[in-house]
Every structure is written in C-alpha cells, then in structure tokens.
Amino acid sequence: MDGGHTLQSTAGFGELLRIRRERIGLTQQVLADHATLSVRAIRDMESGRVQRPRQETVRLLADALRLEGRSRSVFEAAARRQALAEEPRDEPTAPPVARGAIVGREPEIDVLTEALAVHGDRLVTVAGLGGVGKTRLVLEVARRLHLTARWSVRWIDWARQPGMGPERRADLVGAIGARPTLLVLDGADAGVETALLDELFQRCPGLSVLITARVAQPLPGGQVVPLAPLPTPGPELDHDPAALAEVGAVRLLLSHLRRLRPGYRLEPEEAPAVAALCRQLDGLPGALELAAGWSTVLSPRQLVARMADGPFHLGPPPAGFGGRGGVGEALDAAVDRLTLGQRDLLQRLAAEPGDWSGEDAVELSGRPPQESLAAVHELLASGLIRSVPARDGVRFTVLNLCRRLFGGAGAYPVLAAAG
C-alpha cells in the first residue's frame, strides 16, 4: 500500500487525482499543460464536478502523472468505478447492522478503508486470534464504504455456509454486476478457493473482497492485515485515571462497564484493578467483554482476585453471552494450530521476561535463522505475540495469556498490579 495520505473520507477518482498530482509536486496548471487539458478540467475533476471522465482523458492524465504498472491500473479502475457509481441503479445493499460500538480501532479502520477505496486493493484478509474483533472491525469498514462511497455490501457468514456451488455463484454474480461492491467472507478459517475469487473478480469489475480468518490463507494478489489486541496500559499509569482512560483496552472495558453499570466512573482507588484486568487479558476485546459481563456482581478488584490462579477460569456470564466460550478457548485453538517447532519457540519466548527482537528469537530457538524468523511471523499472524513500540527496530512480546498458559515468568503479577 502507498503511504503518506490519511483518509478523511472515502476517496473517489477526483480525490485520487489530487493525491497523485500533489505527490509528485505538480500544480493544477502544470498538470493541465502536461496532459494537454485545460486547468478548469483538472479543477472540475478534482472537485468532483466531473463525474464521468472520458477514457482518453484518463489516459492523458495517467501519462502526465507518469503512472505505470499497478499504480496506473488503480488510477484507471477508480475512474471506471466512479462512472459506474453514477449510472442509475437500485439502492446499494447495506451491510448488517452492528450490535455494539467499536472502540479503539480508528487507525485500523482508516488503513483498511484507504486500502480498498484509495489504493484499489481488491483482496484483503484480516487475520487474528478469536475474540480480537475482526468481524466488528470489518463491519465498520463496510459501513463507511456503504455510506460515503455508496458501495453495495454483500456479507456471507463463511463459517456457517462455506463454499459456493455454481448456482449460488451465478446468483451472486448477477446481484453484484459491475457496480462497486464489497464482498465480505466472514470467518473463512477453512479457506476460500482461489478459482472462485478469480471468477468473481473477472465477472464483477467493481468487486473487492474482504476476508476474516483466524489464520490467513496465502492468496495470489492478496494483502494480509494482522489484527492485534488493543493497546494495554503500563504499570506507570495505574494511579492516573485520566491517562488510563485514553488507552485503547481501558476505553473498551470502561464502555462495557458503563453500559452495565450506568453512571460508573473510574475512581483512583479502582484504577489499578482496571489496568490489571486489561493487562492480564492482553486488551483482547472478547475477553474484556466477558470480564465486564461479571461487573454486575463483582468489582474489578474482585475480578482480579478471582484470576489470581489464571484468567482461564473466566467463563461467560450466564445471561447475554449465549454460545461464547471462555477466555482460554481461542488461545487453545490458536496454539493447537501451531507446528511443533512453532510451539516450542513460543514456549521458550513465554519464559523470557520483557520484549525481544527477531534476532533474539533466532538465538533462543537454536534453529536456522530463516526457520526461526518464519516461526515468529506465524506467531504474529496467529495473534499469540504482538509488536511493541521500540526505538531500535521491530520488537515483540508474548501475550500475557500465553505466558500464563505455559507458566512463563514474564507476565504481570496479578495481585501486585491490582495495588
């Protein structure tokens, strides 16, 4: 993906034209001269007044902007999508309605929306641990594309109805046609046939596909976005309620607590317990929701005390969480999918306190560098480790849940963190 442009609203062809022009430092007048067009034509296209640029005009602009390969294809495709979007048609199909607010995912929403709407990526997979919030994130991206760009959204619960026979495929192609459409395949843990995707892309020129899965499937031309749990607070913030409330995991936990306990405020004496809950549950949205579900009968301090022997005893409350597993189920499933070599490395890393680099993992594993780094990559994609801010390159840490699972010494002490 190209960088350097923060998406404020979903960009059409005019916005993409402006981005490309400014990126190489051309004024509207200079671009008009190079493309043998009028400056008014450039201005009208960038402002959106010209809704259907002619094919020859798009070619002249692409030449003047010196676009080649993928960049040129994306530019031309944006012009085609805009023309298709202006053709009379039925109202675009809306995505499913989300059942709860999304908290702390603003950067990921912007990145995914920009990838699809500005950069023209047609196949993106959001991968991560069960309960990390993949479906809720994709719902928000679909909602933005529907509302701001008038894309249709076709949502398939792939976990319940995997695969697509000829009749179902023909119905889907007929429903999508050439209009700008986002097809979401939610829960595609068993994989998606490459031949199916190739056919859909060929027959539906305005189609983009967004997949959610616990493990990303290698797909030709696809982009993979690993989704990490929400950021958690360090112990230095335990007694600063205002600073704590700005951290992603705490924001989400507080939003659940306030719905279940109207008027709830984060008081200084309870702040350390709230911070400890977020750390022990690694900012995993599903786990934080389960913990909050018990808040009608247990305070955050009492919840921390109950997890002193491990967070895996935290199951779903009796009401309102039908069908959901406890905290340990998603973790067990992710660990079970690892190879013996990957699991061995994870267990070694879990015993190491603090964070570490890829080179540290190579040294610790005792295996060839390429094999060790590939294992780190898989652990990151599976959501069992997460990257951490560092001044000297990329560094990682094992989830506290994994440390507790393997009996590692690096997890935050529960009761000490509770103050």
C-alpha positions as CSV (number, residue, x, y, z in Angstrom):
1,M,0.0,0.0,0.0
2,D,1.2,3.5,-0.7
3,G,1.6,5.6,2.4
4,G,1.5,9.3,3.1
5,H,-2.2,10.1,2.9
6,T,-4.5,9.9,5.9
7,L,-8.0,9.1,4.7
8,Q,-10.6,11.6,6.0
9,S,-13.4,10.3,3.9
10,T,-13.5,7.6,1.2
11,A,-11.8,9.0,-1.9
12,G,-13.2,8.9,-5.4
13,F,-11.4,9.4,-8.7
14,G,-11.1,13.2,-8.1
15,E,-9.5,12.8,-4.8
16,L,-7.1,10.2,-6.1
17,L,-6.2,12.5,-8.9
18,R,-5.3,15.3,-6.4
19,I,-3.3,12.9,-4.3
20,R,-1.2,11.7,-7.2
21,R,-0.7,15.2,-8.5
22,E,0.5,16.6,-5.2
23,R,2.6,13.5,-4.5
24,I,4.9,14.5,-7.5
25,G,4.7,18.2,-6.8
26,L,2.6,19.4,-9.7
27,T,0.2,22.3,-9.7
28,Q,-3.1,22.0,-11.4
29,Q,-1.8,24.3,-14.2
30,V,1.4,22.3,-14.8
31,L,-0.6,19.0,-14.9
32,A,-3.0,20.6,-17.3
33,D,-0.1,21.6,-19.6
34,H,1.5,18.2,-19.5
35,A,-1.8,16.4,-20.2
36,T,-2.9,18.9,-22.9
37,L,-6.1,19.7,-20.9
38,S,-7.5,22.9,-19.5
39,V,-6.8,23.8,-15.9
40,R,-10.5,24.1,-15.4
41,A,-11.0,20.5,-16.4
42,I,-8.4,19.4,-13.8
43,R,-10.1,21.6,-11.2
44,D,-13.6,20.2,-12.0
45,M,-12.4,16.6,-11.9
46,E,-10.6,17.1,-8.5
47,S,-13.7,18.8,-7.0
48,G,-16.0,16.0,-8.2
49,R,-18.0,18.2,-10.6
50,V,-16.9,15.9,-13.5
51,Q,-18.5,12.6,-12.6
52,R,-17.7,10.6,-15.8
53,P,-14.2,11.4,-17.1
54,R,-13.6,10.2,-20.7
55,Q,-11.3,7.2,-21.2
56,E,-9.0,9.3,-23.3
57,T,-8.8,12.0,-20.6
58,V,-7.9,9.4,-18.0
59,R,-5.2,8.1,-20.3
60,L,-3.7,11.5,-20.8
61,L,-3.7,12.2,-17.1
62,A,-2.1,8.8,-16.3
63,D,0.7,9.6,-18.9
64,A,1.2,13.1,-17.4
65,L,1.4,11.7,-13.9
66,R,3.9,9.1,-15.1
67,L,1.8,6.2,-13.7
68,E,2.9,2.7,-14.6
69,G,2.0,-0.9,-13.7
70,R,-0.2,-1.3,-10.6
71,S,-0.4,2.5,-9.9
72,R,-1.8,3.1,-13.4
73,S,-4.3,0.2,-13.1
74,V,-5.6,1.5,-9.8
75,F,-6.0,5.0,-11.2
76,E,-7.9,3.8,-14.3
77,A,-10.0,1.5,-12.2
78,A,-11.0,4.4,-9.9
79,A,-12.3,6.3,-12.9
80,R,-14.3,3.3,-14.1
81,R,-15.8,2.8,-10.6
82,Q,-16.8,6.5,-10.5
83,A,-18.6,6.2,-13.8
84,L,-20.3,3.0,-12.8
85,A,-21.3,4.6,-9.5
86,E,-23.2,7.4,-11.4
87,E,-25.2,5.0,-13.5
88,P,-28.9,4.7,-12.5
89,R,-29.4,1.5,-10.4
90,D,-31.1,0.1,-7.4
91,E,-30.1,1.4,-4.0
92,P,-26.8,-0.2,-2.8
93,T,-27.1,-3.1,-0.5
94,A,-26.3,-2.2,3.2
95,P,-24.1,-4.2,5.5
96,P,-25.5,-6.0,8.6
97,V,-26.2,-3.7,11.5
98,A,-23.6,-3.8,14.2
99,R,-24.8,-4.6,17.7
100,G,-22.3,-2.6,19.7
101,A,-19.9,0.4,19.4
102,I,-16.4,0.0,18.1
103,V,-13.7,1.4,20.4
104,G,-10.0,2.0,19.9
105,R,-9.8,0.8,16.3
106,E,-9.6,4.2,14.5
107,P,-6.2,3.5,12.9
108,E,-7.1,0.1,11.6
109,I,-10.4,1.4,10.2
110,D,-8.6,4.1,8.3
111,V,-5.9,1.8,6.9
112,L,-8.4,-0.8,5.7
113,T,-10.8,1.8,4.2
114,E,-7.9,3.5,2.4
115,A,-6.6,0.3,1.1
116,L,-9.9,-0.6,-0.6
117,A,-11.1,2.9,-1.6
118,V,-7.9,4.8,-2.4
119,H,-5.3,2.2,-3.3
120,G,-7.6,-0.1,-5.1
121,D,-6.7,-3.3,-3.2
122,R,-9.3,-5.9,-4.3
123,L,-8.4,-8.8,-1.9
124,V,-7.6,-8.2,1.8
125,T,-7.6,-10.6,4.7
126,V,-7.9,-9.5,8.3
127,A,-6.3,-12.3,10.5
128,G,-6.1,-12.6,14.2
129,L,-6.9,-14.5,17.4
130,G,-10.5,-15.4,18.1
131,G,-12.1,-12.6,20.1
132,V,-9.8,-9.9,18.8
133,G,-12.6,-8.1,17.0
134,K,-12.1,-8.9,13.3
135,T,-15.8,-9.1,12.4
136,R,-16.6,-5.8,14.3
137,L,-13.8,-4.0,12.5
138,V,-14.8,-5.2,9.1
139,L,-18.5,-4.2,9.8
140,E,-17.3,-0.7,10.4
141,V,-15.2,-0.6,7.2
142,A,-18.2,-1.9,5.3
143,R,-20.4,0.7,6.8
144,R,-18.1,3.5,5.8
145,L,-17.8,2.3,2.2
146,H,-21.5,2.0,2.0
147,L,-22.3,5.4,3.4
148,T,-19.5,7.5,2.0
149,A,-18.8,5.8,-1.4
150,R,-22.2,4.2,-2.0
151,W,-20.7,0.7,-2.3
152,S,-23.0,-2.2,-2.1
153,V,-22.0,-4.7,0.6
154,R,-22.6,-8.5,0.3
155,W,-22.0,-10.3,3.6
156,I,-21.5,-14.1,3.8
157,D,-21.0,-15.9,7.1
158,W,-18.4,-18.2,5.6
159,A,-18.1,-20.2,8.8
160,R,-21.7,-21.4,8.6
161,Q,-22.0,-21.7,4.8
162,P,-18.5,-22.3,3.3
163,G,-18.1,-22.9,-0.4
164,M,-20.2,-21.8,-3.3
165,G,-21.7,-24.0,-5.9
166,P,-22.4,-23.0,-9.5
167,E,-26.0,-21.9,-8.8
168,R,-25.1,-19.8,-5.8
169,R,-22.2,-18.3,-7.6
170,A,-24.3,-17.3,-10.6
171,D,-26.8,-15.6,-8.3
172,L,-24.1,-13.7,-6.6
173,V,-22.5,-12.5,-9.8
174,G,-26.0,-11.5,-11.1
175,A,-26.6,-9.5,-7.9
176,I,-23.3,-7.7,-8.0
177,G,-22.9,-7.0,-11.7
178,A,-20.5,-4.2,-12.5
179,R,-21.4,-2.0,-9.5
180,P,-18.9,-1.1,-6.8
181,T,-19.3,-3.8,-4.2
182,L,-17.6,-5.1,-1.1
183,L,-18.0,-8.9,-0.6
184,V,-17.2,-9.9,3.0
185,L,-16.4,-13.6,3.7
186,D,-16.6,-13.6,7.5
187,G,-15.0,-16.5,9.4
188,A,-13.2,-18.1,6.4
189,D,-10.9,-20.3,8.7
190,A,-11.3,-23.2,6.3
191,G,-10.0,-21.2,3.4
192,V,-11.5,-19.8,0.1
193,E,-11.0,-21.3,-3.3
194,T,-8.7,-19.3,-5.5
195,A,-10.7,-20.3,-8.6
196,L,-13.8,-18.8,-7.0
197,L,-12.2,-15.5,-6.3
198,D,-10.6,-15.4,-9.8
199,E,-14.1,-15.9,-11.4
200,L,-15.7,-13.3,-9.2
201,F,-13.0,-10.7,-10.0
202,Q,-13.2,-11.4,-13.7
203,R,-17.0,-11.2,-13.9
204,C,-17.5,-8.3,-11.4
205,P,-15.1,-5.4,-12.3
206,G,-16.2,-3.3,-9.4
207,L,-15.7,-6.0,-6.8
208,S,-13.4,-6.0,-3.7
209,V,-13.3,-8.9,-1.3
210,L,-12.6,-8.6,2.5
211,I,-11.9,-11.9,4.4
212,T,-11.7,-12.5,8.1
213,A,-9.9,-15.6,9.4
214,R,-8.0,-16.7,12.4
215,V,-5.2,-17.8,10.1
216,A,-4.5,-16.0,6.8
217,Q,-4.6,-18.2,3.7
218,P,-2.0,-17.4,1.1
219,L,-3.9,-15.9,-1.8
220,P,-2.4,-14.6,-5.1
221,G,-2.5,-10.8,-5.1
222,G,-4.0,-10.6,-1.6
223,Q,-3.0,-8.3,1.2
224,V,-2.9,-9.6,4.9
225,V,-3.6,-7.3,7.8
226,P,-2.8,-9.0,11.2
227,L,-5.1,-7.6,13.9
228,A,-3.5,-7.3,17.3
229,P,-5.4,-6.9,20.6
230,L,-6.0,-3.3,21.8
231,P,-3.1,-1.4,23.4
232,T,-2.8,-2.0,27.2
233,P,-1.5,0.3,29.9
234,G,1.8,0.0,31.6
235,P,2.0,-0.1,35.4
236,E,3.2,3.5,35.5
237,L,-0.4,4.6,34.6
238,D,-2.1,2.6,37.3
239,H,-2.8,5.6,39.6
240,D,-3.7,8.1,36.8
241,P,-7.4,7.5,35.9
242,A,-7.3,10.3,33.2
243,A,-4.3,8.8,31.4
244,L,-5.7,5.2,31.7
245,A,-9.0,6.2,30.1
246,E,-7.1,7.2,26.9
247,V,-5.6,3.7,26.4
248,G,-7.5,1.5,23.9
249,A,-8.1,-1.5,26.1
250,V,-9.2,0.6,29.0
251,R,-11.5,2.7,26.8
252,L,-13.3,-0.5,25.6
253,L,-13.6,-2.0,29.1
254,L,-15.0,1.3,30.5
255,S,-17.5,1.4,27.7
256,H,-18.8,-2.0,28.7
257,L,-18.8,-1.2,32.4
258,R,-20.8,2.0,31.8
259,R,-23.5,0.2,29.8
260,L,-23.9,-2.4,32.5
261,R,-23.5,-0.1,35.4
262,P,-24.9,3.3,34.3
263,G,-23.0,6.2,35.9
264,Y,-19.9,4.2,36.5
265,R,-16.8,6.3,37.0
266,L,-13.2,5.2,37.1
267,E,-12.1,6.3,40.6
268,P,-8.4,6.4,41.7
269,E,-8.8,3.5,44.1
270,E,-10.2,1.2,41.4
271,A,-7.9,2.3,38.6
272,P,-5.1,-0.2,39.4
273,A,-7.6,-3.1,39.2
274,V,-9.0,-1.9,35.9
275,A,-5.5,-1.6,34.5
276,A,-4.6,-5.1,35.7
277,L,-7.6,-6.6,34.1
278,C,-6.7,-5.1,30.7
279,R,-3.1,-6.3,31.0
280,Q,-3.9,-9.8,32.1
281,L,-6.5,-10.1,29.3
282,D,-4.0,-8.5,26.8
283,G,-6.5,-6.0,25.6
284,L,-8.4,-8.8,23.8
285,P,-11.8,-7.3,23.1
286,G,-13.8,-10.6,23.5
287,A,-12.1,-11.3,26.9
288,L,-12.7,-7.8,28.1
289,E,-16.4,-8.1,27.2
290,L,-16.6,-11.3,29.2
291,A,-14.9,-9.7,32.2
292,A,-17.3,-6.7,32.0
293,G,-20.2,-9.1,31.9
294,W,-19.5,-10.1,35.5
295,S,-19.3,-6.5,36.7
296,T,-22.9,-6.5,37.9
297,V,-21.9,-8.9,40.7
298,L,-18.1,-8.4,41.0
299,S,-16.0,-5.3,41.2
300,P,-12.8,-5.0,39.0
301,R,-10.7,-5.7,42.2
302,Q,-12.7,-8.8,42.9
303,L,-12.3,-10.0,39.3
304,V,-8.6,-9.6,39.5
305,A,-8.5,-11.6,42.7
306,R,-10.5,-14.4,41.1
307,M,-8.0,-14.5,38.3
308,A,-5.0,-14.9,40.6
309,D,-4.7,-18.5,39.7
310,G,-5.1,-17.8,36.0
311,P,-7.5,-16.0,33.7
312,F,-8.7,-19.2,32.1
313,H,-11.3,-19.7,34.8
314,L,-13.1,-16.7,33.5
315,G,-16.1,-18.1,31.6
316,P,-19.1,-16.3,30.1
317,P,-21.8,-14.9,32.4
318,P,-25.0,-17.0,32.5
319,A,-27.0,-14.4,30.6
320,G,-26.3,-12.5,27.4
321,F,-23.3,-14.5,26.1
322,G,-25.0,-17.5,24.6
323,G,-22.7,-19.7,22.6
324,R,-19.5,-17.9,23.6
325,G,-16.6,-19.8,25.0
326,G,-14.3,-18.8,27.9
327,V,-11.1,-16.9,27.8
328,G,-8.9,-19.9,27.1
329,E,-10.8,-21.4,24.1
330,A,-9.5,-19.1,21.4
331,L,-6.0,-19.3,22.8
332,D,-6.1,-23.1,22.9
333,A,-7.3,-23.3,19.3
334,A,-4.5,-21.0,18.1
335,V,-1.8,-23.0,20.0
336,D,-3.2,-26.3,18.6
337,R,-2.8,-25.0,15.1
338,L,1.0,-24.4,15.6
339,T,3.6,-26.8,14.4
340,L,5.8,-28.5,17.0
341,G,8.6,-26.1,16.1
342,Q,6.5,-23.0,16.4
343,R,5.0,-24.2,19.7
344,D,8.5,-24.9,21.1
345,L,9.7,-21.4,20.2
346,L,6.5,-19.8,21.7
347,Q,7.1,-21.7,25.0
348,R,10.7,-20.6,25.1
349,L,9.8,-17.0,24.4
350,A,7.0,-17.1,27.0
351,A,9.6,-18.0,29.7
352,E,11.6,-14.8,28.8
353,P,10.6,-11.6,30.6
354,G,10.2,-8.4,28.7
355,D,10.3,-7.9,24.9
356,W,12.6,-9.3,22.3
357,S,13.7,-9.0,18.7
358,G,13.6,-11.4,15.8
359,E,17.4,-11.9,16.3
360,D,16.8,-12.8,19.9
361,A,14.2,-15.4,18.8
362,V,16.8,-16.9,16.4
363,E,19.4,-17.2,19.1
364,L,16.9,-18.6,21.6
365,S,15.4,-21.2,19.2
366,G,18.8,-22.7,18.1
367,R,17.3,-23.3,14.7
368,P,18.3,-21.8,11.3
369,P,17.6,-18.1,11.1
370,Q,15.1,-18.4,8.2
371,E,13.1,-21.1,10.0
372,S,13.1,-19.1,13.3
373,L,12.0,-15.9,11.6
374,A,9.3,-17.7,9.7
375,A,8.0,-19.1,13.0
376,V,8.0,-15.6,14.5
377,H,6.0,-14.4,11.5
378,E,3.4,-17.2,12.0
379,L,3.1,-16.4,15.8
380,L,2.4,-12.8,15.0
381,A,-0.1,-13.7,12.3
382,S,-1.8,-16.1,14.8
383,G,-2.1,-13.3,17.4
384,L,-0.1,-15.1,20.0
385,I,2.6,-12.4,20.1
386,R,2.3,-8.7,19.4
387,S,4.7,-6.0,18.3
388,V,5.7,-3.3,20.8
389,P,7.0,0.3,20.3
390,A,10.8,0.3,20.1
391,R,13.5,2.8,19.1
392,D,15.9,0.2,17.8
393,G,13.7,-1.7,15.2
394,V,10.9,-4.2,15.5
395,R,10.4,-5.9,18.8
396,F,7.7,-8.2,20.2
397,T,6.3,-9.6,23.3
398,V,4.3,-12.8,24.1
399,L,0.7,-12.3,25.2
400,N,0.3,-12.5,29.0
401,L,-2.4,-15.1,28.4
402,C,0.3,-17.3,26.7
403,R,2.7,-16.7,29.5
404,R,0.1,-17.9,32.0
405,L,-0.7,-20.9,29.7
406,F,2.9,-22.0,29.6
407,G,3.7,-21.0,33.2
408,G,6.1,-18.3,32.0
409,A,7.7,-15.8,34.4
410,G,7.2,-12.7,32.3
411,A,3.5,-11.9,33.0
412,Y,2.5,-9.0,35.2
413,P,1.8,-10.2,38.7
414,V,-2.0,-10.0,39.0
415,L,-2.3,-9.0,42.7
416,A,0.6,-6.7,42.7
417,A,-0.7,-4.9,39.6
418,A,-4.1,-4.5,41.3
419,G,-2.5,-2.4,44.0
